[in-house]
């Protein structure tokens, strides 16, 4: 990984958080770099495992409705 990779990956992380479009320069780098796609793939697999392991969130209205039904 070189300095260009670090900068492009930092940009990708920022864009992932904000939902912005990926710039052409970053897209071009990903098509020519051998390291970044491998790293991104590993990160996707790692975060996919974390997301799958977390229990789903229960929304508050669902909890209230369940309590109300059980009290009736």
GROMACS elastic network, one bead per residue, 0.5 to 0.9 nm:
[ bonds ]
;  ai    aj funct       b0    kb
    1     4     6  0.80219   500
    1     5     6  0.58434   500
    1     6     6  0.72557   500
    1    34     6  0.89361   500
    1    35     6  0.61933   500
    1    36     6  0.75814   500
    2     5     6  0.52697   500
    2     6     6  0.65444   500
    2     7     6  0.89194   500
    3     6     6  0.51598   500
    3     7     6  0.63050   500
    3     8     6  0.86568   500
    4     7     6  0.52392   500
    4     8     6  0.61495   500
    4     9     6  0.85253   500
    4    29     6  0.84049   500
    5     8     6  0.51689   500
    5     9     6  0.59570   500
    5    10     6  0.84220   500
    5    29     6  0.80036   500
    5    30     6  0.87973   500
    5    33     6  0.81076   500
    5    35     6  0.80081   500
    5    36     6  0.65453   500
    6     9     6  0.52025   500
    6    10     6  0.60634   500
    6    11     6  0.85778   500
    6    36     6  0.89043   500
    7    10     6  0.51394   500
    7    11     6  0.62321   500
    7    12     6  0.87060   500
    8    12     6  0.61979   500
    8    13     6  0.87162   500
    8    25     6  0.86139   500
    8    26     6  0.58345   500
    8    29     6  0.77609   500
    8    30     6  0.85856   500
    8    36     6  0.87186   500
    9    13     6  0.62386   500
    9    14     6  0.86444   500
    9    26     6  0.84579   500
    9    36     6  0.75086   500
    9    40     6  0.85241   500
   10    13     6  0.51744   500
   10    14     6  0.62963   500
   10    15     6  0.86308   500
   11    14     6  0.51354   500
   11    15     6  0.60942   500
   11    16     6  0.85242   500
   11    22     6  0.84675   500
   11    26     6  0.80490   500
   12    15     6  0.50378   500
   12    16     6  0.59881   500
   12    17     6  0.86584   500
   12    22     6  0.71716   500
   12    26     6  0.79491   500
   13    16     6  0.50709   500
   13    17     6  0.64193   500
   13    18     6  0.87875   500
   14    17     6  0.53091   500
   14    18     6  0.63512   500
   14    19     6  0.84365   500
   14    20     6  0.85539   500
   15    18     6  0.50363   500
   15    19     6  0.54719   500
   15    20     6  0.51124   500
   15    21     6  0.70336   500
   15    22     6  0.69368   500
   16    19     6  0.52376   500
   16    20     6  0.70848   500
   16    21     6  0.89108   500
   16    22     6  0.89164   500
   17    20     6  0.82023   500
   19    22     6  0.89914   500
   20    23     6  0.89552   500
   22    25     6  0.84294   500
   22    26     6  0.66717   500
   22    27     6  0.67979   500
   23    26     6  0.54760   500
   23    27     6  0.64329   500
   23    28     6  0.88002   500
   24    27     6  0.50111   500
   24    28     6  0.60796   500
   24    29     6  0.85680   500
   25    28     6  0.51240   500
   25    29     6  0.62054   500
   25    30     6  0.87354   500
   26    29     6  0.50531   500
   26    30     6  0.62884   500
   26    31     6  0.88221   500
   27    30     6  0.51830   500
   27    31     6  0.64744   500
   27    32     6  0.89711   500
   28    31     6  0.52266   500
   28    32     6  0.64908   500
   28    33     6  0.86305   500
   29    32     6  0.52980   500
   29    33     6  0.58049   500
   29    36     6  0.84164   500
   30    33     6  0.53619   500
   30    34     6  0.78962   500
   30    35     6  0.86381   500
   30    36     6  0.62674   500
   30    37     6  0.62894   500
   31    34     6  0.81432   500
   31    37     6  0.81249   500
   33    36     6  0.60244   500
   33    37     6  0.72412   500
   34    37     6  0.64762   500
   34    38     6  0.70309   500
   35    38     6  0.53733   500
   35    39     6  0.62195   500
   35    40     6  0.87000   500
   36    39     6  0.50452   500
   36    40     6  0.60212   500
   36    41     6  0.84593   500
   37    40     6  0.50407   500
   37    41     6  0.60076   500
   37    42     6  0.85548   500
   38    41     6  0.51151   500
   38    42     6  0.62312   500
   38    43     6  0.86496   500
   39    42     6  0.51035   500
   39    43     6  0.61640   500
   39    44     6  0.86052   500
   40    44     6  0.60804   500
   40    45     6  0.85961   500
   41    44     6  0.50898   500
   41    45     6  0.62543   500
   41    46     6  0.85880   500
   42    45     6  0.51664   500
   42    46     6  0.61067   500
   42    47     6  0.86191   500
   43    47     6  0.60205   500
   43    48     6  0.82612   500
   44    47     6  0.52354   500
   44    48     6  0.58235   500
   44    49     6  0.85227   500
   45    49     6  0.62364   500
   45    50     6  0.87313   500
   46    49     6  0.52738   500
   46    50     6  0.64472   500
   46    51     6  0.87990   500
   47    51     6  0.60251   500
   47    52     6  0.84489   500
   48    51     6  0.51591   500
   48    52     6  0.60919   500
   48    53     6  0.85718   500
   49    52     6  0.51947   500
   49    53     6  0.61896   500
   49    54     6  0.88672   500
   50    53     6  0.51877   500
   50    54     6  0.64664   500
   51    54     6  0.54223   500
   51    55     6  0.84110   500
   52    55     6  0.77166   500
   54    57     6  0.86917   500
   58    61     6  0.86390   500
   58    62     6  0.69756   500
   58    63     6  0.72504   500
   59    62     6  0.55831   500
   59    63     6  0.67742   500
   60    63     6  0.51668   500
   60    64     6  0.63212   500
   60    65     6  0.87344   500
   61    64     6  0.50171   500
   61    65     6  0.61027   500
   61    66     6  0.85629   500
   62    65     6  0.51869   500
   62    66     6  0.61990   500
   62    67     6  0.86851   500
   63    66     6  0.51818   500
   63    67     6  0.62619   500
   63    68     6  0.86552   500
   64    67     6  0.51567   500
   64    68     6  0.61261   500
   64    69     6  0.86297   500
   65    68     6  0.50433   500
   65    69     6  0.61151   500
   65    70     6  0.85887   500
   66    69     6  0.52093   500
   66    70     6  0.62038   500
   66    71     6  0.86600   500
   67    70     6  0.52257   500
   67    71     6  0.62085   500
   67    72     6  0.88069   500
   68    71     6  0.51964   500
   68    72     6  0.63802   500
   69    72     6  0.53038   500
